Amino acid sequence: MIKDTQVLRLRQFLGEGMPLYRAAWKVGMDAKTARKYRDPARLPSQAFTPRDWRTREDPFHEVWPELRDRLVVHPGLQAKTLFEDLQRRFPGRFPDGQLRTLQRHIKAWRATEGPSKEVFFEQVHTPGQLAASDFTHMSDLHVTIAGAAFDHLVFHFVLTYSNWETVTVCFSESFESLSQGLQNALWELGGVPQVHRTDRLTAAVNNHCNKNLFTERYQALLAHYGLKAQAIQARQAHQNGDVEQSHHRFKTAVDQALMLRGDRDFRDRAAYEQFLGTLCDQRNSNRRQRFAEERSQLRTLPRGRIDDWHWQTVRVRPGSTIRIGHNTYSVPSRLMAEKVAVRVLAECLEVWYGTTLVERLPRQRGQHKSLINYRHVIDWLVRKPGAFAAYRYQDAMFPTSRFRRAYDALLAQSPARAAADYLRILELAAKESEAGVDAVLGRLLEGNVPITPTVVVEQLRHDLGLPRAMEVIITTVDLATYDLLLETREDLSLANQPTCMSL
């Protein structure tokens, strides 16, 4: 299609005295076409006349009234669905190549007669008025820490007027992550906006053990900073469009920066967080003017932060476990039936008995997960080996794949004693060295040597340089030694007899 700009340039070159063929070549036009547009005063766009007739027969003319009635009742019907239905009802009448024709037909109907579409109304943003936040998953960027996959989220905070942004790495959509991320953002920002907008926080509420308590804590957090809460409607993510669009742009920027870096692996989490912080600073540097306007309108921060953790008192259950936030954790069996105080932080749990910290556990992500440490229960499993076969958390009793393979080998050797023997080996790992037992099991499995607790004990003690616990050495006895002892005793007896004196 010839464009107006081509014709205008053509006439300019011709006016400068350039030959027609050369002017046509310079504007990318054939000489015959150039001759057509050389003289008329009208441009191609002005000469265009919309066509209101068809150049070929409509194959859907007879069935269109029925299709239109269906679309009126169910506007969400797709052209492909209707086309496949026509092919089933009229075999051979509608070849596959006519699908595109029906799609254009339905598209035109929707644009001219179909239901109205949702309208998005652009908003006027006021400096210092609104901040929006949300969580976004980063797993699709394939970041690794020291070679291991780093599955994580970020809490993304954005000022809607200047688009100033900051992120906090987290691992679940919990209240603690929300509190930590929001407070980190406000203190880095150096002020407080008027309103904080979020989605419905459904995931964070569901991850909390008590919805009413979550609401109270969230309101207390906002009250501490003098923020007003604003939540979007359910399943209407576009209402939080500022941060949703920022998610996409930020993740794209991270991906591009990782490609420039040439490596997605970081030596530790701190290095990765520094990388994200530097990227945010670079992106924010282009927003300085609007951010300066916004910062002048922010309210002052309070004197200090509010705690982004809470205490929860629970009783240790008979299985030596506690339940926090719909997840199960094991604790030392000596605490069974006791009440413990659990300090719930964003990434870990601290179990306190009185004033004593007895355990620090990584917090599980999601719901209905379990974290069972075999060291907490091995003492009693050794005493009750019959419970092992159907133990609900049996998978947690295999610290490495070699322990699992060792148990399978014991089942093949002696099914009746497999559980008892394996638990004795696991007890050895708990009390001596898990890495040492793992190495021993690796050698035994590679050499197809029958695995027994005694063999593992001996090899482990050898590896650790310890004396064997039950080693008894019996040497050959020379019987002549006893004759020598007897002779020596007789000589001593004679020497001790009194001497007789003759009168």
Beta strands, then each sheet from edge to edge (+ up, - down):
strand 1: 130-137
strand 2: 144-145
strand 3: 148-149
strand 4: 153-159
strand 5: 165-170
strand 6: 195-198
strand 7: 228-231
strand 8: 265-266
strand 9: 310-315
strand 10: 321-324
strand 11: 327-330
strand 12: 339-344
strand 13: 348-353
strand 14: 356-362
strand 15: 370-371
sheet 1: 5+ 4- 1+ 6+ 7+
sheet 2: 3+ 2- 8-
sheet 3: 9+ 12- 13+ 14-
sheet 4: 10+ 11- 15-
end
